[in-house]
Amino acid sequence: MDDQVLHCVCGATRRVPPGLTTVSCVQCGRAMAPPSELPTPAPSRARLAPATLVSQLLAASVFVMSLWWIVRHGNTDVAMIGLVAGASGVFAGGMAHRGGVGALVACSVLDLALALSCLIAPPPVRAFVQPPLAKLSPRLVEELATSMIVMGVVAAIAAIACLVALPQARRFARWHDQRIQQAARART
């Protein structure tokens, strides 16, 4: 039988008998494999990472403000929606960063809801946002409308960024699934 040629990620090759399944590279020490099973580098997440980070920061701010409202006022009716939405946004952002396409869509929907609630600014939203800002600085209350517009614009940009990052999330999820399949084949 002919020897098989195994390849390494560093570019080295090595001829080994066909029965060997685990061989280390002489140059770098990594495991060698046939060319078809070499790991491919992870696809870029240049759009995905910032989109999920901003989305998580927005969700965390909603969560903190809701928690502050519950502690300060003891009223959970209004704040529970923000608490659940904020926690969901933080976890969805983490799942989206790892290639979860559905989680990325959820981040976009939550960011869009935050953008609309800040830009429209109905009285319940203003009443919810004003006390924590007053605690931080009285000047922020004077500029409440401006602060809410800025937050709404940032949330709208985050929602658009999440939608733009969908193709990268799909590519990363496909790459991740291929890595899992390669690892399963290597163990059998």
Residue pairs with C-beta under 8 A, 6 or more apart in sequence:
1 17
1 18
2 18
3 15
3 16
3 17
3 18
4 15
4 16
4 17
4 18
4 20
4 34
5 13
5 14
5 15
5 34
6 13
6 14
6 16
6 23
6 32
6 33
6 34
7 13
7 32
7 33
7 34
7 35
7 38
8 14
8 25
8 27
8 28
8 30
8 32
9 28
9 30
9 38
9 39
10 25
10 27
10 28
10 30
12 25
12 26
12 27
12 28
12 32
14 23
14 25
14 26
14 32
16 23
22 31
23 31
23 32
24 30
24 31
24 32
25 31
25 32
33 186
37 182
37 185
37 186
39 179
39 182
40 175
40 178
42 172
42 175
43 168
43 171
43 172
43 175
44 168
45 97
45 168
45 172
46 168
47 161
47 164
47 165
47 168
48 96
48 97
48 104
48 165
48 168
48 169
48 172
49 97
50 161
51 96
51 104
51 107
51 158
51 161
51 162
51 164
51 165
52 93
52 94
52 96
52 97
52 104
52 107
52 162
52 165
53 93
53 97
54 154
54 157
54 158
54 161
55 89
55 92
55 93
55 96
55 107
55 108
55 110
55 111
55 158
55 161
55 162
56 89
56 90
56 93
56 94
56 107
58 89
58 111
58 114
58 151
58 154
58 155
58 158
59 85
59 86
59 87
59 88
59 89
59 90
59 92
59 93
59 107
59 110
60 86
60 89
60 90
61 86
62 82
62 85
62 86
62 89
62 114
63 82
63 83
63 86
63 87
63 89
63 90
64 86
65 82
65 86
65 128
65 129
65 132
66 79
66 80
66 81
66 82
66 83
66 86
67 79
67 83
68 131
68 132
68 135
69 75
69 78
69 79
69 82
69 128
69 131
69 132
70 76
70 79
70 80
70 83
72 131
73 79
73 131
78 124
78 128
79 128
82 128
85 110
85 113
88 106
88 110
89 106
89 107
89 110
89 111
91 103
92 100
92 103
92 104
92 106
92 107
92 110
93 103
93 107
94 103
95 103
96 103
96 104
96 106
96 107
96 162
96 169
98 172
98 176
99 169
99 170
99 172
99 173
99 175
99 176
100 169
100 173
101 166
101 169
101 170
101 173
104 162
104 165
104 166
104 169
105 162
105 166
107 158
107 159
107 162
108 159
108 160
108 162
108 163
109 159
111 155
111 156
111 158
111 159
111 162
112 155
112 156
112 159
114 151
114 152
114 155
115 152
115 153
115 155
115 156
115 158
115 159
116 152
117 125
117 152
118 125
118 148
118 149
118 151
118 152
118 155
119 148
119 149
119 152
119 153
119 156
121 145
121 148
121 152
125 148
126 144
126 148
129 144
129 147
129 148
130 141
130 144
133 140
133 141
133 144
133 147
134 140
134 141
140 147
